[in-house]
Amino acid sequence: MKKSLEKFHDDEEGLEALQVVMILAIAAVILGLLKLYWPRIRTWFARETENIVGDSTGAGGFGAP
């Protein structure tokens, strides 16, 4: 039993494919969360860009009258 477990543990065949599957799984989770929270992200981004663009109007944008 111990020998077969050591052999299984030391076997690196298929390791690259497993790594690819793990990377794809992580990417899928990130994309899923992005899709779930996209309305909040879009609203936040629009609000912040409007703040930046709205604040930059005027004489230099440094609060000068």
PDB file of N, H, CA, C and O in Angstrom:
ATOM      1  N   MET A   1       0.823  -1.191   0.000  1.00  0.00           N
ATOM      2  CA  MET A   1       0.000   0.000   0.000  1.00  0.00           C
ATOM      3  C   MET A   1       0.866   1.253   0.000  1.00  0.00           C
ATOM      4  O   MET A   1       0.623   2.193  -0.757  1.00  0.00           O
ATOM      5  N   LYS A   2       1.886   1.250   0.866  1.00  0.00           N
ATOM      6  H   LYS A   2       2.084   0.487   1.481  1.00  0.00           H
ATOM      7  CA  LYS A   2       2.758   2.415   0.963  1.00  0.00           C
ATOM      8  C   LYS A   2       3.508   2.633  -0.338  1.00  0.00           C
ATOM      9  O   LYS A   2       3.685   3.775  -0.762  1.00  0.00           O
ATOM     10  N   LYS A   3       3.954   1.553  -0.982  1.00  0.00           N
ATOM     11  H   LYS A   3       3.810   0.625  -0.637  1.00  0.00           H
ATOM     12  CA  LYS A   3       4.685   1.655  -2.245  1.00  0.00           C
ATOM     13  C   LYS A   3       3.791   2.247  -3.340  1.00  0.00           C
ATOM     14  O   LYS A   3       4.234   3.091  -4.119  1.00  0.00           O
ATOM     15  N   SER A   4       2.543   1.805  -3.392  1.00  0.00           N
ATOM     16  H   SER A   4       2.184   1.120  -2.759  1.00  0.00           H
ATOM     17  CA  SER A   4       1.644   2.310  -4.430  1.00  0.00           C
ATOM     18  C   SER A   4       1.325   3.795  -4.205  1.00  0.00           C
ATOM     19  O   SER A   4       1.188   4.546  -5.171  1.00  0.00           O
ATOM     20  N   LEU A   5       1.207   4.222  -2.953  1.00  0.00           N
ATOM     21  H   LEU A   5       1.318   3.612  -2.168  1.00  0.00           H
ATOM     22  CA  LEU A   5       0.982   5.638  -2.667  1.00  0.00           C
ATOM     23  C   LEU A   5       2.197   6.478  -3.035  1.00  0.00           C
ATOM     24  O   LEU A   5       2.046   7.576  -3.572  1.00  0.00           O
ATOM     25  N   GLU A   6       3.390   5.984  -2.757  1.00  0.00           N
ATOM     26  H   GLU A   6       3.513   5.093  -2.321  1.00  0.00           H
ATOM     27  CA  GLU A   6       4.609   6.693  -3.130  1.00  0.00           C
ATOM     28  C   GLU A   6       4.717   6.798  -4.646  1.00  0.00           C
ATOM     29  O   GLU A   6       5.092   7.845  -5.172  1.00  0.00           O
ATOM     30  N   LYS A   7       4.392   5.723  -5.344  1.00  0.00           N
ATOM     31  H   LYS A   7       4.087   4.872  -4.917  1.00  0.00           H
ATOM     32  CA  LYS A   7       4.443   5.728  -6.798  1.00  0.00           C
ATOM     33  C   LYS A   7       3.440   6.747  -7.362  1.00  0.00           C
ATOM     34  O   LYS A   7       3.763   7.492  -8.286  1.00  0.00           O
ATOM     35  N   PHE A   8       2.234   6.773  -6.804  1.00  0.00           N
ATOM     36  H   PHE A   8       1.971   6.168  -6.053  1.00  0.00           H
ATOM     37  CA  PHE A   8       1.220   7.727  -7.249  1.00  0.00           C
ATOM     38  C   PHE A   8       1.668   9.157  -6.972  1.00  0.00           C
ATOM     39  O   PHE A   8       1.470  10.043  -7.804  1.00  0.00           O
ATOM     40  N   HIS A   9       2.264   9.384  -5.820  1.00  0.00           N
ATOM     41  H   HIS A   9       2.425   8.665  -5.144  1.00  0.00           H
ATOM     42  CA  HIS A   9       2.701  10.721  -5.436  1.00  0.00           C
ATOM     43  C   HIS A   9       3.850  11.204  -6.312  1.00  0.00           C
ATOM     44  O   HIS A   9       3.897  12.383  -6.665  1.00  0.00           O
ATOM     45  N   ASP A  10       4.765  10.329  -6.664  1.00  0.00           N
ATOM     46  H   ASP A  10       4.727   9.371  -6.377  1.00  0.00           H
ATOM     47  CA  ASP A  10       5.934  10.707  -7.454  1.00  0.00           C
ATOM     48  C   ASP A  10       5.641  10.794  -8.952  1.00  0.00           C
ATOM     49  O   ASP A  10       6.448  11.342  -9.702  1.00  0.00           O
ATOM     50  N   ASP A  11       4.517  10.270  -9.395  1.00  0.00           N
ATOM     51  H   ASP A  11       3.860   9.824  -8.786  1.00  0.00           H
ATOM     52  CA  ASP A  11       4.177  10.273 -10.810  1.00  0.00           C
ATOM     53  C   ASP A  11       3.775  11.680 -11.246  1.00  0.00           C
ATOM     54  O   ASP A  11       2.826  12.250 -10.708  1.00  0.00           O
ATOM     55  N   GLU A  12       4.498  12.243 -12.223  1.00  0.00           N
ATOM     56  H   GLU A  12       5.269  11.780 -12.660  1.00  0.00           H
ATOM     57  CA  GLU A  12       4.207  13.583 -12.710  1.00  0.00           C
ATOM     58  C   GLU A  12       3.494  13.565 -14.051  1.00  0.00           C
ATOM     59  O   GLU A  12       3.308  14.616 -14.665  1.00  0.00           O
ATOM     60  N   GLU A  13       3.102  12.418 -14.504  1.00  0.00           N
ATOM     61  H   GLU A  13       3.253  11.564 -14.005  1.00  0.00           H
ATOM     62  CA  GLU A  13       2.389  12.314 -15.767  1.00  0.00           C
ATOM     63  C   GLU A  13       1.006  12.936 -15.615  1.00  0.00           C
ATOM     64  O   GLU A  13       0.273  12.614 -14.680  1.00  0.00           O
ATOM     65  N   GLY A  14       0.660  13.811 -16.519  1.00  0.00           N
ATOM     66  H   GLY A  14       1.255  14.073 -17.279  1.00  0.00           H
ATOM     67  CA  GLY A  14      -0.625  14.481 -16.456  1.00  0.00           C
ATOM     68  C   GLY A  14      -0.626  15.721 -15.586  1.00  0.00           C
ATOM     69  O   GLY A  14      -1.667  16.358 -15.421  1.00  0.00           O
ATOM     70  N   LEU A  15       0.515  16.074 -15.028  1.00  0.00           N
ATOM     71  H   LEU A  15       1.361  15.557 -15.162  1.00  0.00           H
ATOM     72  CA  LEU A  15       0.586  17.237 -14.141  1.00  0.00           C
ATOM     73  C   LEU A  15       0.295  18.527 -14.903  1.00  0.00           C
ATOM     74  O   LEU A  15      -0.402  19.407 -14.398  1.00  0.00           O
ATOM     75  N   GLU A  16       0.826  18.636 -16.109  1.00  0.00           N
ATOM     76  H   GLU A  16       1.392  17.921 -16.520  1.00  0.00           H
ATOM     77  CA  GLU A  16       0.615  19.854 -16.895  1.00  0.00           C
ATOM     78  C   GLU A  16      -0.869  20.036 -17.231  1.00  0.00           C
ATOM     79  O   GLU A  16      -1.394  21.147 -17.151  1.00  0.00           O
ATOM     80  N   ALA A  17      -1.525  18.966 -17.599  1.00  0.00           N
ATOM     81  H   ALA A  17      -1.098  18.064 -17.664  1.00  0.00           H
ATOM     82  CA  ALA A  17      -2.953  19.048 -17.899  1.00  0.00           C
ATOM     83  C   ALA A  17      -3.745  19.441 -16.653  1.00  0.00           C
ATOM     84  O   ALA A  17      -4.691  20.223 -16.741  1.00  0.00           O
ATOM     85  N   LEU A  18      -3.367  18.909 -15.506  1.00  0.00           N
ATOM     86  H   LEU A  18      -2.598  18.274 -15.434  1.00  0.00           H
ATOM     87  CA  LEU A  18      -4.037  19.262 -14.261  1.00  0.00           C
ATOM     88  C   LEU A  18      -3.852  20.746 -13.948  1.00  0.00           C
ATOM     89  O   LEU A  18      -4.783  21.408 -13.489  1.00  0.00           O
ATOM     90  N   GLN A  19      -2.666  21.260 -14.192  1.00  0.00           N
ATOM     91  H   GLN A  19      -1.909  20.722 -14.565  1.00  0.00           H
ATOM     92  CA  GLN A  19      -2.406  22.671 -13.948  1.00  0.00           C
ATOM     93  C   GLN A  19      -3.257  23.543 -14.865  1.00  0.00           C
ATOM     94  O   GLN A  19      -3.779  24.571 -14.432  1.00  0.00           O
ATOM     95  N   VAL A  20      -3.398  23.147 -16.113  1.00  0.00           N
ATOM     96  H   VAL A  20      -2.974  22.312 -16.464  1.00  0.00           H
ATOM     97  CA  VAL A  20      -4.227  23.900 -17.052  1.00  0.00           C
ATOM     98  C   VAL A  20      -5.679  23.901 -16.588  1.00  0.00           C
ATOM     99  O   VAL A  20      -6.344  24.937 -16.628  1.00  0.00           O
ATOM    100  N   VAL A  21      -6.166  22.761 -16.154  1.00  0.00           N
ATOM    101  H   VAL A  21      -5.626  21.920 -16.122  1.00  0.00           H
ATOM    102  CA  VAL A  21      -7.544  22.674 -15.673  1.00  0.00           C
ATOM    103  C   VAL A  21      -7.736  23.550 -14.441  1.00  0.00           C
ATOM    104  O   VAL A  21      -8.772  24.201 -14.304  1.00  0.00           O
ATOM    105  N   MET A  22      -6.770  23.575 -13.559  1.00  0.00           N
ATOM    106  H   MET A  22      -5.929  23.046 -13.670  1.00  0.00           H
ATOM    107  CA  MET A  22      -6.876  24.404 -12.356  1.00  0.00           C
ATOM    108  C   MET A  22      -6.885  25.889 -12.718  1.00  0.00           C
ATOM    109  O   MET A  22      -7.650  26.659 -12.135  1.00  0.00           O
ATOM    110  N   ILE A  23      -6.058  26.295 -13.657  1.00  0.00           N
ATOM    111  H   ILE A  23      -5.437  25.670 -14.130  1.00  0.00           H
ATOM    112  CA  ILE A  23      -6.032  27.693 -14.097  1.00  0.00           C
ATOM    113  C   ILE A  23      -7.369  28.073 -14.726  1.00  0.00           C
ATOM    114  O   ILE A  23      -7.900  29.152 -14.463  1.00  0.00           O
ATOM    115  N   LEU A  24      -7.910  27.184 -15.554  1.00  0.00           N
ATOM    116  H   LEU A  24      -7.478  26.308 -15.767  1.00  0.00           H
ATOM    117  CA  LEU A  24      -9.212  27.456 -16.167  1.00  0.00           C
ATOM    118  C   LEU A  24     -10.317  27.540 -15.116  1.00  0.00           C
ATOM    119  O   LEU A  24     -11.238  28.346 -15.250  1.00  0.00           O
ATOM    120  N   ALA A  25     -10.234  26.727 -14.090  1.00  0.00           N
ATOM    121  H   ALA A  25      -9.486  26.072 -13.982  1.00  0.00           H
ATOM    122  CA  ALA A  25     -11.231  26.770 -13.020  1.00  0.00           C
ATOM    123  C   ALA A  25     -11.162  28.102 -12.261  1.00  0.00           C
ATOM    124  O   ALA A  25     -12.194  28.691 -11.937  1.00  0.00           O
ATOM    125  N   ILE A  26      -9.964  28.561 -11.986  1.00  0.00           N
ATOM    126  H   ILE A  26      -9.126  28.083 -12.249  1.00  0.00           H
ATOM    127  CA  ILE A  26      -9.803  29.848 -11.298  1.00  0.00           C
ATOM    128  C   ILE A  26     -10.327  30.974 -12.172  1.00  0.00           C
ATOM    129  O   ILE A  26     -11.009  31.875 -11.684  1.00  0.00           O
ATOM    130  N   ALA A  27     -10.011  30.929 -13.471  1.00  0.00           N
ATOM    131  H   ALA A  27      -9.457  30.198 -13.868  1.00  0.00           H
ATOM    132  CA  ALA A  27     -10.507  31.955 -14.396  1.00  0.00           C
ATOM    133  C   ALA A  27     -12.021  31.937 -14.468  1.00  0.00           C
ATOM    134  O   ALA A  27     -12.648  32.994 -14.541  1.00  0.00           O
ATOM    135  N   ALA A  28     -12.622  30.749 -14.448  1.00  0.00           N
ATOM    136  H   ALA A  28     -12.113  29.891 -14.389  1.00  0.00           H
ATOM    137  CA  ALA A  28     -14.079  30.643 -14.500  1.00  0.00           C
ATOM    138  C   ALA A  28     -14.721  31.260 -13.253  1.00  0.00           C
ATOM    139  O   ALA A  28     -15.761  31.912 -13.350  1.00  0.00           O
ATOM    140  N   VAL A  29     -14.113  31.061 -12.100  1.00  0.00           N
ATOM    141  H   VAL A  29     -13.268  30.532 -12.021  1.00  0.00           H
ATOM    142  CA  VAL A  29     -14.640  31.648 -10.862  1.00  0.00           C
ATOM    143  C   VAL A  29     -14.552  33.168 -10.930  1.00  0.00           C
ATOM    144  O   VAL A  29     -15.496  33.866 -10.559  1.00  0.00           O
ATOM    145  N   ILE A  30     -13.420  33.681 -11.404  1.00  0.00           N
ATOM    146  H   ILE A  30     -12.653  33.115 -11.705  1.00  0.00           H
ATOM    147  CA  ILE A  30     -13.244  35.136 -11.510  1.00  0.00           C
ATOM    148  C   ILE A  30     -14.257  35.722 -12.485  1.00  0.00           C
ATOM    149  O   ILE A  30     -14.868  36.752 -12.202  1.00  0.00           O
ATOM    150  N   LEU A  31     -14.438  35.068 -13.639  1.00  0.00           N
ATOM    151  H   LEU A  31     -13.941  34.231 -13.869  1.00  0.00           H
ATOM    152  CA  LEU A  31     -15.413  35.563 -14.612  1.00  0.00           C
ATOM    153  C   LEU A  31     -16.837  35.485 -14.063  1.00  0.00           C
ATOM    154  O   LEU A  31     -17.653  36.365 -14.336  1.00  0.00           O
ATOM    155  N   GLY A  32     -17.137  34.455 -13.306  1.00  0.00           N
ATOM    156  H   GLY A  32     -16.475  33.740 -13.085  1.00  0.00           H
ATOM    157  CA  GLY A  32     -18.455  34.336 -12.695  1.00  0.00           C
ATOM    158  C   GLY A  32     -18.724  35.456 -11.703  1.00  0.00           C
ATOM    159  O   GLY A  32     -19.812  36.032 -11.683  1.00  0.00           O
ATOM    160  N   LEU A  33     -17.737  35.757 -10.890  1.00  0.00           N
ATOM    161  H   LEU A  33     -16.854  35.289 -10.906  1.00  0.00           H
ATOM    162  CA  LEU A  33     -17.894  36.859  -9.935  1.00  0.00           C
ATOM    163  C   LEU A  33     -18.004  38.197 -10.648  1.00  0.00           C
ATOM    164  O   LEU A  33     -18.770  39.066 -10.233  1.00  0.00           O
ATOM    165  N   LEU A  34     -17.242  38.360 -11.714  1.00  0.00           N
ATOM    166  H   LEU A  34     -16.620  37.653 -12.051  1.00  0.00           H
ATOM    167  CA  LEU A  34     -17.316  39.595 -12.500  1.00  0.00           C
ATOM    168  C   LEU A  34     -18.705  39.762 -13.100  1.00  0.00           C
ATOM    169  O   LEU A  34     -19.253  40.864 -13.095  1.00  0.00           O
ATOM    170  N   LYS A  35     -19.280  38.681 -13.618  1.00  0.00           N
ATOM    171  H   LYS A  35     -18.835  37.785 -13.623  1.00  0.00           H
ATOM    172  CA  LYS A  35     -20.628  38.749 -14.176  1.00  0.00           C
ATOM    173  C   LYS A  35     -21.660  39.048 -13.094  1.00  0.00           C
ATOM    174  O   LYS A  35     -22.603  39.808 -13.318  1.00  0.00           O
ATOM    175  N   LEU A  36     -21.479  38.455 -11.938  1.00  0.00           N
ATOM    176  H   LEU A  36     -20.714  37.838 -11.756  1.00  0.00           H
ATOM    177  CA  LEU A  36     -22.414  38.659 -10.837  1.00  0.00           C
ATOM    178  C   LEU A  36     -22.414  40.113 -10.356  1.00  0.00           C
ATOM    179  O   LEU A  36     -23.471  40.690 -10.104  1.00  0.00           O
ATOM    180  N   TYR A  37     -21.232  40.691 -10.233  1.00  0.00           N
ATOM    181  H   TYR A  37     -20.373  40.222 -10.438  1.00  0.00           H
ATOM    182  CA  TYR A  37     -21.108  42.042  -9.698  1.00  0.00           C
ATOM    183  C   TYR A  37     -20.968  43.107 -10.780  1.00  0.00           C
ATOM    184  O   TYR A  37     -20.672  44.257 -10.456  1.00  0.00           O
ATOM    185  N   TRP A  38     -21.169  42.769 -12.052  1.00  0.00           N
ATOM    186  H   TRP A  38     -21.410  41.835 -12.315  1.00  0.00           H
ATOM    187  CA  TRP A  38     -20.963  43.731 -13.136  1.00  0.00           C
ATOM    188  C   TRP A  38     -21.816  44.992 -12.994  1.00  0.00           C
ATOM    189  O   TRP A  38     -21.286  46.081 -13.211  1.00  0.00           O
ATOM    190  N   PRO A  39     -23.096  44.914 -12.645  1.00  0.00           N
ATOM    191  CA  PRO A  39     -23.863  46.167 -12.504  1.00  0.00           C
ATOM    192  C   PRO A  39     -23.258  47.121 -11.467  1.00  0.00           C
ATOM    193  O   PRO A  39     -23.205  48.330 -11.694  1.00  0.00           O
ATOM    194  N   ARG A  40     -22.812  46.591 -10.354  1.00  0.00           N
ATOM    195  H   ARG A  40     -22.856  45.609 -10.170  1.00  0.00           H
ATOM    196  CA  ARG A  40     -22.182  47.442  -9.326  1.00  0.00           C
ATOM    197  C   ARG A  40     -20.875  48.032  -9.826  1.00  0.00           C
ATOM    198  O   ARG A  40     -20.588  49.206  -9.591  1.00  0.00           O
ATOM    199  N   ILE A  41     -20.082  47.221 -10.517  1.00  0.00           N
ATOM    200  H   ILE A  41     -20.316  46.267 -10.708  1.00  0.00           H
ATOM    201  CA  ILE A  41     -18.792  47.690 -11.039  1.00  0.00           C
ATOM    202  C   ILE A  41     -19.021  48.786 -12.064  1.00  0.00           C
ATOM    203  O   ILE A  41     -18.343  49.813 -12.034  1.00  0.00           O
ATOM    204  N   ARG A  42     -19.976  48.580 -12.979  1.00  0.00           N
ATOM    205  H   ARG A  42     -20.527  47.746 -13.004  1.00  0.00           H
ATOM    206  CA  ARG A  42     -20.260  49.564 -14.020  1.00  0.00           C
ATOM    207  C   ARG A  42     -20.734  50.876 -13.408  1.00  0.00           C
ATOM    208  O   ARG A  42     -20.294  51.947 -13.827  1.00  0.00           O
ATOM    209  N   THR A  43     -21.625  50.806 -12.423  1.00  0.00           N
ATOM    210  H   THR A  43     -21.982  49.936 -12.083  1.00  0.00           H
ATOM    211  CA  THR A  43     -22.121  52.013 -11.774  1.00  0.00           C
ATOM    212  C   THR A  43     -20.995  52.754 -11.059  1.00  0.00           C
ATOM    213  O   THR A  43     -20.878  53.975 -11.167  1.00  0.00           O
ATOM    214  N   TRP A  44     -20.170  52.011 -10.330  1.00  0.00           N
ATOM    215  H   TRP A  44     -20.265  51.019 -10.242  1.00  0.00           H
ATOM    216  CA  TRP A  44     -19.052  52.629  -9.619  1.00  0.00           C
ATOM    217  C   TRP A  44     -18.084  53.285 -10.591  1.00  0.00           C
ATOM    218  O   TRP A  44     -17.634  54.406 -10.355  1.00  0.00           O
ATOM    219  N   PHE A  45     -17.758  52.593 -11.690  1.00  0.00           N
ATOM    220  H   PHE A  45     -18.124  51.682 -11.881  1.00  0.00           H
ATOM    221  CA  PHE A  45     -16.813  53.128 -12.664  1.00  0.00           C
ATOM    222  C   PHE A  45     -17.375  54.390 -13.315  1.00  0.00           C
ATOM    223  O   PHE A  45     -16.653  55.373 -13.482  1.00  0.00           O
ATOM    224  N   ALA A  46     -18.651  54.371 -13.684  1.00  0.00           N
ATOM    225  H   ALA A  46     -19.237  53.573 -13.549  1.00  0.00           H
ATOM    226  CA  ALA A  46     -19.267  55.552 -14.306  1.00  0.00           C
ATOM    227  C   ALA A  46     -19.263  56.729 -13.343  1.00  0.00           C
ATOM    228  O   ALA A  46     -18.970  57.856 -13.741  1.00  0.00           O
ATOM    229  N   ARG A  47     -19.587  56.474 -12.077  1.00  0.00           N
ATOM    230  H   ARG A  47     -19.825  55.558 -11.754  1.00  0.00           H
ATOM    231  CA  ARG A  47     -19.610  57.543 -11.080  1.00  0.00           C
ATOM    232  C   ARG A  47     -18.214  58.127 -10.858  1.00  0.00           C
ATOM    233  O   ARG A  47     -18.052  59.346 -10.798  1.00  0.00           O
ATOM    234  N   GLU A  48     -17.222  57.273 -10.739  1.00  0.00           N
ATOM    235  H   GLU A  48     -17.353  56.283 -10.787  1.00  0.00           H
ATOM    236  CA  GLU A  48     -15.865  57.759 -10.488  1.00  0.00           C
ATOM    237  C   GLU A  48     -15.292  58.497 -11.692  1.00  0.00           C
ATOM    238  O   GLU A  48     -14.614  59.511 -11.526  1.00  0.00           O
ATOM    239  N   THR A  49     -15.553  58.006 -12.898  1.00  0.00           N
ATOM    240  H   THR A  49     -16.103  57.182 -13.033  1.00  0.00           H
ATOM    241  CA  THR A  49     -15.053  58.730 -14.072  1.00  0.00           C
ATOM    242  C   THR A  49     -15.760  60.067 -14.224  1.00  0.00           C
ATOM    243  O   THR A  49     -15.149  61.046 -14.653  1.00  0.00           O
ATOM    244  N   GLU A  50     -17.038  60.119 -13.878  1.00  0.00           N
ATOM    245  H   GLU A  50     -17.535  59.324 -13.530  1.00  0.00           H
ATOM    246  CA  GLU A  50     -17.747  61.401 -13.926  1.00  0.00           C
ATOM    247  C   GLU A  50     -17.172  62.358 -12.892  1.00  0.00           C
ATOM    248  O   GLU A  50     -17.061  63.554 -13.159  1.00  0.00           O
ATOM    249  N   ASN A  51     -16.805  61.858 -11.723  1.00  0.00           N
ATOM    250  H   ASN A  51     -16.896  60.886 -11.505  1.00  0.00           H
ATOM    251  CA  ASN A  51     -16.172  62.712 -10.716  1.00  0.00           C
ATOM    252  C   ASN A  51     -14.848  63.257 -11.213  1.00  0.00           C
ATOM    253  O   ASN A  51     -14.537  64.429 -11.005  1.00  0.00           O
ATOM    254  N   ILE A  52     -14.071  62.415 -11.867  1.00  0.00           N
ATOM    255  H   ILE A  52     -14.324  61.463 -12.036  1.00  0.00           H
ATOM    256  CA  ILE A  52     -12.767  62.854 -12.376  1.00  0.00           C
ATOM    257  C   ILE A  52     -12.953  63.863 -13.492  1.00  0.00           C
ATOM    258  O   ILE A  52     -12.315  64.916 -13.485  1.00  0.00           O
ATOM    259  N   VAL A  53     -13.814  63.561 -14.449  1.00  0.00           N
ATOM    260  H   VAL A  53     -14.332  62.705 -14.455  1.00  0.00           H
ATOM    261  CA  VAL A  53     -14.030  64.460 -15.579  1.00  0.00           C
ATOM    262  C   VAL A  53     -14.723  65.731 -15.112  1.00  0.00           C
ATOM    263  O   VAL A  53     -14.377  66.819 -15.573  1.00  0.00           O
ATOM    264  N   GLY A  54     -15.680  65.624 -14.219  1.00  0.00           N
ATOM    265  H   GLY A  54     -15.961  64.740 -13.844  1.00  0.00           H
ATOM    266  CA  GLY A  54     -16.390  66.800 -13.717  1.00  0.00           C
ATOM    267  C   GLY A  54     -15.480  67.708 -12.898  1.00  0.00           C
ATOM    268  O   GLY A  54     -15.622  68.929 -12.957  1.00  0.00           O
ATOM    269  N   ASP A  55     -14.549  67.140 -12.138  1.00  0.00           N
ATOM    270  H   ASP A  55     -14.433  66.148 -12.090  1.00  0.00           H
ATOM    271  CA  ASP A  55     -13.639  67.940 -11.315  1.00  0.00           C
ATOM    272  C   ASP A  55     -12.526  68.588 -12.127  1.00  0.00           C
ATOM    273  O   ASP A  55     -11.906  69.546 -11.667  1.00  0.00           O
ATOM    274  N   SER A  56     -12.264  68.081 -13.323  1.00  0.00           N
ATOM    275  H   SER A  56     -12.768  67.302 -13.697  1.00  0.00           H
ATOM    276  CA  SER A  56     -11.128  68.606 -14.078  1.00  0.00           C
ATOM    277  C   SER A  56     -11.491  69.822 -14.898  1.00  0.00           C
ATOM    278  O   SER A  56     -10.607  70.406 -15.525  1.00  0.00           O
ATOM    279  N   THR A  57     -12.747  70.234 -14.927  1.00  0.00           N
ATOM    280  H   THR A  57     -13.466  69.760 -14.418  1.00  0.00           H
ATOM    281  CA  THR A  57     -13.124  71.441 -15.663  1.00  0.00           C
ATOM    282  C   THR A  57     -12.753  72.665 -14.853  1.00  0.00           C
ATOM    283  O   THR A  57     -12.671  72.607 -13.627  1.00  0.00           O
ATOM    284  N   GLY A  58     -12.532  73.758 -15.531  1.00  0.00           N
ATOM    285  H   GLY A  58     -12.599  73.805 -16.528  1.00  0.00           H
ATOM    286  CA  GLY A  58     -12.155  74.980 -14.842  1.00  0.00           C
ATOM    287  C   GLY A  58     -10.692  75.304 -15.096  1.00  0.00           C
ATOM    288  O   GLY A  58     -10.055  74.715 -15.969  1.00  0.00           O
ATOM    289  N   ALA A  59     -10.168  76.243 -14.327  1.00  0.00           N
ATOM    290  H   ALA A  59     -10.686  76.722 -13.617  1.00  0.00           H
ATOM    291  CA  ALA A  59      -8.804  76.726 -14.524  1.00  0.00           C
ATOM    292  C   ALA A  59      -7.819  75.775 -13.897  1.00  0.00           C
ATOM    293  O   ALA A  59      -7.438  75.946 -12.739  1.00  0.00           O
ATOM    294  N   GLY A  60      -7.410  74.798 -14.627  1.00  0.00           N
ATOM    295  H   GLY A  60      -7.719  74.659 -15.567  1.00  0.00           H
ATOM    296  CA  GLY A  60      -6.392  73.872 -14.136  1.00  0.00           C
ATOM    297  C   GLY A  60      -6.929  72.772 -13.280  1.00  0.00           C
ATOM    298  O   GLY A  60      -6.206  71.810 -13.022  1.00  0.00           O
ATOM    299  N   GLY A  61      -8.154  72.850 -12.822  1.00  0.00           N
ATOM    300  H   GLY A  61      -8.741  73.632 -13.033  1.00  0.00           H
ATOM    301  CA  GLY A  61      -8.728  71.794 -12.017  1.00  0.00           C
ATOM    302  C   GLY A  61      -8.192  71.729 -10.598  1.00  0.00           C
ATOM    303  O   GLY A  61      -8.359  70.715  -9.921  1.00  0.00           O
ATOM    304  N   PHE A  62      -7.547  72.801 -10.136  1.00  0.00           N
ATOM    305  H   PHE A  62      -7.411  73.624 -10.686  1.00  0.00           H
ATOM    306  CA  PHE A  62      -6.986  72.798  -8.790  1.00  0.00           C
ATOM    307  C   PHE A  62      -7.759  73.711  -7.849  1.00  0.00           C
ATOM    308  O   PHE A  62      -7.210  74.193  -6.859  1.00  0.00           O
ATOM    309  N   GLY A  63      -9.015  73.948  -8.150  1.00  0.00           N
ATOM    310  H   GLY A  63      -9.461  73.557  -8.955  1.00  0.00           H
ATOM    311  CA  GLY A  63      -9.844  74.771  -7.277  1.00  0.00           C
ATOM    312  C   GLY A  63      -9.648  76.249  -7.475  1.00  0.00           C
ATOM    313  O   GLY A  63     -10.112  77.038  -6.651  1.00  0.00           O
ATOM    314  N   ALA A  64      -8.982  76.656  -8.531  1.00  0.00           N
ATOM    315  H   ALA A  64      -8.606  76.015  -9.200  1.00  0.00           H
ATOM    316  CA  ALA A  64      -8.798  78.073  -8.797  1.00  0.00           C
ATOM    317  C   ALA A  64     -10.101  78.664  -9.318  1.00  0.00           C
ATOM    318  O   ALA A  64     -10.800  78.008 -10.089  1.00  0.00           O
ATOM    319  N   PRO A  65     -10.444  79.878  -8.922  1.00  0.00           N
ATOM    320  CA  PRO A  65     -11.709  80.484  -9.365  1.00  0.00           C
ATOM    321  C   PRO A  65     -11.720  80.836 -10.834  1.00  0.00           C
ATOM    322  O   PRO A  65     -12.718  81.350 -11.338  1.00  0.00           O
TER     323      PRO A  65
END
